[in-house]
Amino acid sequence: MPTEVLMPALSPTMEKGNLAKWLKKEGDPVKSGDVIAEIETDKATMEVEAIDEGTLGRILVPEGTQDVAVNTPIAVILADGEDASAASAPNPKAAESAPPVAAAPVEPSPVAASAPATPAAVNSAVAAPPRPETVPEPDVPEGTEFVSQTMREALRDAMAEEMRRDGDVFVMGEEVAEYQGAYKITQGLLQEFGARRVIDTPITEHGFAGVGVGAAMAGLKPIVEFMTFNFAMQAIDQIINSAAKTLYMSGGQVHCSIVFRGPNGAAARVAAQHSQDYTSWYSHIPGLKVVAPYTAADAKGLLKSAIRDPNPIIFLENEILYGHSSPVPKLDDFTVPIGKAKIARAGKDVTLVAWSIGMNYALKAAEELAKLGIEAEVIDLRTIRPMDVETIVASVQKTGRCVTVEEGWHQSGVGSEIVAQLMEKAFDYLDAPVLRVTGKDVPMPYAANLEKLALPSVQDVVDAARAVTYR
Amino acid sequence: MVVAANKSAVGRASTPAKAATKSPARRSDKMAVPEFTKAEELDAYRRMLEIRRFEEKAGQLYGMGLIGGFCHLYIGQEAVVVGMQSALKEGDQVITGYRDHGHMLACGMDPKGVMAELTGRRGGYSKGKGGSMHMFSTEKGFFGGHGIVGAQVSLGTGLAFASHYRDNGGVCLTYFGDGAANQGQVYESFNMAELWKLPVVYIIENNKYAMGTAVNRASAQTDFSKRGSSFNIPGEQVDGMDVRAVRAAGERAVEFARGGKGPYILEMLTYRYRGHSMSDPAKYRSKEEVQKMRTEHDPIEQVRNRLLEKKWATEEELKAIDAELRDQMNAAADFASADPEPDPSELYTDILR
């Protein structure tokens, strides 16, 4: 039987990659372990190894091909005595039908495997994000050119711009420098700013968070990257007890201008310890500001504002969103104010409040609801603390109904706070109870089907919106 | 993808091989204790007595209900901060845990402002919002005042990081106790400080008890000067009851750190006479043990005896200094009792900037 070599998924969020180079020609003998091709993901170049012995019968995807979907057959390996004609034509359905990891007949080489700290598979529920309707920012002048950027690029540009602007800004964390970032957010910063300002730390979250806070107390402006916020639990004492409280405890004498940033919440198929959403944890704490952007433009503008802010900022990114592109205004100094929500889609029948990846569900649900004749207004909260309650209340005064959407758990979640605020400030305007769409009340399971069940779905949001509109 | 870059990362050149070859721990108590001049003895006497009289007054105010919450007194350990402070320069930084009144006075902070913070009044260093464990003076280079055991070690390492980043020649004295020395983040900080050659001196004030737990009941390695040895950080055990030994060790350590050679550990063998906090009956040690330390090793008595022996001061002159300090502490107590509480509007200030 000829063996198909499929385009491998090399990171949890990889959906496609470029076939950079074939290292074997058609007709070459291959042994298990031979490197046969190089693939570029959005984060790194990885080697593809053969896992079967035989002859490279046919190359199905020529080198230089861009955006090859994961699981597309890229070559055929023939066993002894088999003929190239035995190789069937590539199956165009393979990409959609096969479960990505299990079926992949190639593995990244050991070197490659250690490369991205990002385990595998794609969360199909959130694969293609709907774009929010572009609502111009107040400070984006009419006629400004927009360029399409991934959130990854936008975050990197924000840091680079602020580091150029202010010599007190530096970035520290695990793998931020020579490795170029575990998720490649700090790509190129070491080359531009050098090892003094782009600092690889040992794997010691508690310690380096404290070092960062100490440096901030002395007046520097650290950007502390956590490889993920799951690991920041080791550092949460320094974040809360030292960073958030010192201004108060010192009677205003000592402040901490510091940004703690990194991916938060569920990536894909990384199970309970690597999938937690900490938004509500940090949003509980006076002395912190908590930011969770959805679009690339907001990521850039908010990160720049966060770096300039004299307070400790928790900047919650999302791994699934890193590779997603959206328009970013081409301006020399584009900032987005912290503490301001945005109407991402206007509507009159029900208010959907979301942020970060929750916006994915909310915007898709709004499209579905429109087909049912329900006009949903979608609010992108963007900042969780201080919360722009005014914008939510104003919308609910118009719609009379509200659904909150988040991947975090429901008890003491951010949605609970929104519900309470609406009870206190918009009770007389409500025509239905406010509903919360949240992650299920379980640790994140590994199995693909269970993981999907544990996360909220677009349908959950649609159902909740229909329930509160009685339709 | 991988970039060839300076592996030692942060800024200035490092010399990892050199540190590895030297003996990581020394005992300075075997070294000759350098003598003080008359002026130095008198200065040390005054500074240590200032702390003692302040702490005694604080203990009184606590008993009167004017000071609330936790109040950890420094009585017995005065030689440590007084000796160390004399090794510092303008622009250096000091950070410690919650037994911090002595450190603040040694840094030159005003006893009135410290006492008023203890009583929770608006004239306190933190406007009454920090209390005994949380006071700061950026003007005097004092960065707290931290209530989480061991947290100040990472923070102090970060202060040193900032001096290193700015290349301004500053050194940070990071104080912690024998109890904090068992916290994990201490070793995370040691590792980074040595890796990046940060100008920090770690001063472990070993007063023999972590709250009520004797050192040998909590620590596998009770020689704390060796706690940096696996990171190649040199360390010394110092007689922390002898201000001269402290200063000499402090000067060595500060010079080492300021010279770009990285961190240095000083274990100060010291003793607190009072309980862990005001509410500690101290049943874990005998009265005789405390009495023996007071009569044989008291840091202030040692200086006083030398001053009298050498006829550098008369009983009357020393009494006059004491009377002056008592007056000063009474004035601080009066201020701290009469000063109004913070305005209620202060509840909502200083949360964000």
Interface residues (C-beta under 8 A of the other chain):
Chain A: A44 T45 A115 F170 A177 E178 Y179 Q180 L190 Q191 G194 A195 R196 I199 D200 T201 P202 T204 H206 G207 F208 A209 G210 V211 G212 V213 G214 A215 A216 M217 A218 G219 L220 D237 Q238 N241 S242 T246 L247 Y248 M249 S250 G251 G252 Q253 V254 H255 P286 G287 K289 P310 N311
Chain B: M1 V2 V3 A5 N6 S8 A9 V10 G11 Q93 I95 G124 Y125 S126 K127 G128 K129 G130 H134 M135 F136 S137 T138 F143 G144 G145 H146 G147 I148 A151 V153 S154 L155 G156 T157 G158 L159 A160 F161 A162 S163 Y165 R166 G184 Q185 Y187 E188 S189 N191 M192 L195 T349 D350 I351 L352 R353
